[in-house]
Amino acid sequence: MILQPQESSIVKLCLKDTRENISEIFFQPTISSHDIEIHPALHTVKNSCFPTVIRNLGNTAIHFNKGQVFGEATPSFLLKTNENANDKNICGSPNNNTPMCNLITPSEDILKKRKDELSETDFKLEHLNSDQKQLLLETLLDRSAAFSKSLKTIGCTDRVIPTFNFRSHNPIKTLPFEIPHAIQGTIKEELNELIEAGLIHRNISQWSSPMVLVKKKQNPTNPHKPASYRMALDLRLLNTILENSTYPLPKIPTLINEISKYPFYTTIDFCKAYWQILLPEEMQDVLTFTTPFGTFASRRLVFGLKTAASIFRALVDLLIDELKLSGTTGIYAYQDDIVIGAHSFQEMHNKIRSVLDILIKYNLTLSPEKCVFFKSTIDYLGFNISHNKIQPITSNILKITSFQPPRTVKQVRRFLGLCGFYRSLIPGFAELTECLTELTRKNVPFQWTPTHQEAFKKLQDVFFTKPFVRLPDWDKPFVLNTDAPGQAISGILLQEHEGKLHPISYYSKTLSNSERNYPAIKLELFAIYKSVHAFKTYLYNTNFKILTDSKPLLHYKKIASPTDIVSRWLLYLSEFQFTCEHIPGKENTLADFFSRFPVNRTEISNIPQDEQELILPVVETHCNTINAISDTSLEISTSTWLKEQADDTQTNEIIQLLKNPSLKDSNNIRGFYIDPTTHILMFKSHRKSQAELIVVPKSLQHKALDICHISHTGLDKTYQIVSNRYYWKGVYIDTKNFVLSCEQCIKNKSFTPKHAPPQSNRIPTRPGDYISVDIKGPLPNSGYVLTVLDHFSKHIVLYSLKNITMADQAKF
């Protein structure tokens, strides 16, 4: 097995020399490598094997050979137990008389309390019909051991055993914070409740951290309920010497996509999640904290420890892995928020029973008030999720649409942060926010202009329409539409459904100053490269189609002598299977539309809710024309050519000679001819190209140069365009003067003055070590003067010279 850098994998480990049927073991890793992370834990054994999570923390791949030893396994019945049989039901130190709520196997008293404090009204099931409600309610009440409503009845597990590695073993000790008198009573009540629940105990240690109380979020369903507090420790100083834990969290976009493929959802939340993980005794001393009422040590994992989230995430992963092995899928989690997805009520009911059973097995409990059962739409991680549809939650939309125009850079950053969380749902996000992002850059003065106000309002209008994307159908091909309007690049991943293209995800990027200087064709290729890279998880190993309004990109594989950076782009794109199709610029209603077209709030507000979904028409891509930017004011009509050539003395003379058959062989008209269709005077070039050129009269030469220099190219490029279209004597000199005097080119060109590199001065150490010689002249009536300077003594000698030949200078 090969484990790539920063990758996690579920590995199936097998026991050696199993001579009896062992159902449960305690696994202790022994593999010696700082780059491998494996947590010790209690595992259920099936067919002499059990799963565990292994993570590669290093920067290189790790190879595991077959038969490699990862650790030691001890049967659970051989683990040390207390002599007193009653002690197996409490979590306490033998030297401490304080009873604790439970340890792995809760006592009958705890189970009874959990059952007594649970009632039907704790579950919100009004949306279900009577049969569904009755069936689900029976299941929940029968498994009351999986729920708790107070600290005294919360769970306690050693399914994972927290381990901490410190950079220094010198004890950290800090003084307690001053606590306002008004909340000292609250602190005392909180401490007494924790002591009665057995979660903390009095302790004297060389380690100490101050305690803080964090005010909990007010429950919107009960606004009159007094504010409650969560006890936490200020562990900032302890965290500085604690080694980081790199246990991975799932990527939110990936998690959201997986969840939204189900039509029904159940969300469950743990009760005091961190408090349910038992700390080893040697770690309890480290987490001693100070209060105005004494020092205490925590027996459970506490909020504020920087590795706490990783430890709890490892616990949740182990639970989900065990559920998968038993055939229960569709369980997803981010920290302590677990989502169960299902396609029917019966499937959901079975999954809920399986989840509750495994929670009871490891003595973990949920908060019934925070659980939501069998919903068709849920708010999760800032997104409103329904079947195959993802959009921002309503509360965040209201925050964005009611945001007042920023008055400081900090407010701009806050607004962009709110919107940026949903950038995968917003088409052309980078270009929409380009001018706002500019305000947040260093050394840029804050000045709110109408341009910023327009961008701000446009971004709010996008959220007013509730942007959303749909879930991809992996059996259908993808379509990628890209655009590079100038200040940013954008890409839209789409799929066709019922004759229409539906957005799957959006990508955009604001261009840096150097990237904005790319030629148009290179910028379009850059947009394709970045969009494919952003949607790699969707497009890799699939056949997809790229729509672009740049027709030259259809032949991207034939680029001759590409630069290094373009070569890297092409090399990366060669890993994917796709075809490019040209979509004319005027029909590019996808990426180009979203990045340029303004949204009108008043019009959208009149659209019915069911019609506000973003459905895009399929665009035909068989057009063979190229749409280039043109300026009709620069076009020269045929009648203008005929009139000006007739009025010009030189061109009219050539025309008259061509009309006189007896003078056709004259050297003065060699190469000239009159076009039989337009009757315009033409010139056939004698170069290899044999180009047919329009003869330009004096009055139209400036106009012709304007047409050829419309893109403000350099001299060589402009002359190449002119010489392939027009002819007149002195065309190169006129083109050169025109380009060098172009006002727009002069403004855009950056002049970098050339500076000589810094010179190092030689420091003399003695007389005669460093001497400089120079000649001054010619002088009136004196010829020349030879100067000799000693840099150490500053002594100077002057010699008179009649001539400055080498022979005369050598005499001195």
Buried (B, 14 or more C-beta within 10 A) or exposed (E): EEBEEEBBBBBEBEBEEBEEEBEEBBBBBEEEEEEBBBBBBBBBBEEEEBBBBBBBBBEEEBEBEEEEEBEEBEBBEEEEEEEEEEEEBBBBEEEEEBBBBBBBEBBEEBBEBBBEBBEEEBBBBEEBEEEBBEBBBEBBBEBBBBBBBBBBBBBBBBBBBBBBEEEEEEBBEBEBEEBEEEEEEBBBEBBEBBBBBBBBBBBEBEBBBBBBBEEEEEEEEEEEEEEEBBBBBBBEBBBEBBEEBEBBEBEBBEBBBBBBBBBBBBBBBBBBBBBBBBBEEEBBBBBBBBBEBEBBBBBBBBBBBBBBBBBBBBBBBBBBBBBBBEEBEBBBBBBBBBBBBBEEBEBBBBBBBBBBBBBBBBBBBBBBBEBBBBBEBBBBBEBBBBBBBBBBBEEBBEBBBEBEEBEEBEBBBBBBEBBBBBBBBBBBBBBBBBBBBBBBEEEEEBEBEEEBEEBBBBBBBBBBBBBBBBBBBEEEEBBBBBBBBEBBBBBBBBBBBEEEBBBBBBBBBBBEEEBEEBEEBBBBBBBBBBBBBBBEEBBEEEEBBBBBBBBBBBEBEEBEEBEEEBEEBBEEBEEBEBEBBBBBBEBBBBBBBBBEEEBEBEEBEEEEEEEBBBBBEEBEBEBEEEBEEEEEEEEBEEEEBBBBBEEBEEBBEBBEBBEEEEEEEEEEBEEBBBEEEEEBBBBBBEEEEEBBBBBBBEBBBEBBBBBBBBEEBEBEBBBBBBBBBBBBEEBEEBBEEBBEEBEEBEEEEEEEEEEEEEEEEEEEEEEEEBBEEEEEEEEEEEBBBBEBBBBBEEEEEEBEBEEEEEEBBEEE
